[in-house]
Amino acid sequence: MSEIKRDTVEEIEDAPKTIDTLHQDEAVKVLGTYDGDQSWTDAEEKSLRRKLDWRLMPVLCATYGLQYYDKAMLSQAVSHL
């Protein structure tokens, strides 16, 4: 590794970890003031995972279906040439 790249990598690794408040991120502000319990149970994790699955799976399935449809239409177009 060149001397310049090595110095840059070392500077990044040694840099203190800071929270970006420049962009006025509301979530960072809320988490900064949170004093509650920071652990969760297996049941809470399972419940959250289930909610995320129900939100993401329809979008993922629709995207997959559209991609399949697009690929099938392209193959039809090529076969008619």
C-alpha positions in Angstrom: 0.0 0.0 0.0 1.4 3.4 -0.8 2.4 5.8 1.9 -0.5 8.2 1.2 -3.2 5.5 1.3 -1.7 4.0 4.5 -1.8 7.4 6.2 -5.4 8.0 5.2 -6.5 4.6 6.4 -4.8 5.2 9.8 -6.4 8.6 10.1 -9.9 7.1 9.5 -9.3 4.3 11.9 -8.0 6.7 14.6 -10.8 9.2 14.1 -13.3 9.5 17.0 -16.7 8.2 16.3 -19.1 11.1 16.2 -22.8 11.4 15.5 -23.9 13.5 12.5 -26.1 16.3 13.7 -25.3 18.6 10.8 -28.2 17.2 8.8 -30.8 17.6 11.6 -31.6 13.9 11.8 -34.6 13.6 14.0 -33.9 9.9 14.9 -30.4 10.8 16.2 -31.9 13.5 18.4 -34.5 11.1 19.8 -31.9 8.4 20.5 -29.6 10.9 22.1 -32.2 11.7 24.7 -33.5 8.1 25.3 -32.9 6.9 28.8 -35.0 3.7 28.7 -34.1 0.0 28.6 -31.7 -0.7 25.8 -32.2 -4.5 25.6 -35.1 -6.5 24.2 -36.5 -10.0 24.7 -36.7 -12.7 22.1 -40.5 -12.2 21.9 -40.0 -8.5 21.1 -37.4 -9.3 18.5 -39.7 -11.9 16.9 -42.6 -9.4 16.8 -40.4 -6.7 15.2 -39.1 -9.2 12.6 -42.7 -10.3 11.8 -43.8 -6.7 11.3 -40.8 -6.0 9.0 -41.4 -9.1 7.0 -45.1 -8.2 6.5 -44.0 -4.7 5.3 -41.2 -5.9 3.0 -42.4 -9.1 1.5 -45.2 -7.7 -0.6 -42.8 -5.1 -2.1 -40.1 -7.7 -2.7 -42.6 -10.1 -4.3 -44.0 -7.4 -6.6 -40.6 -6.4 -7.6 -39.6 -10.0 -8.4 -42.9 -10.4 -10.4 -42.2 -7.2 -12.4 -38.6 -8.3 -13.1 -39.8 -11.7 -14.3 -42.4 -10.1 -16.5 -39.8 -7.8 -18.0 -37.5 -10.6 -18.7 -40.2 -12.6 -20.3 -41.3 -9.7 -22.5 -37.7 -9.1 -23.6 -37.3 -12.8 -24.6 -40.6 -12.6 -26.6 -39.3 -9.5 -28.4 -36.1 -11.2 -29.3 -37.8 -14.3 -30.6 -40.0 -12.3 -33.0 -37.0 -10.7 -34.8 
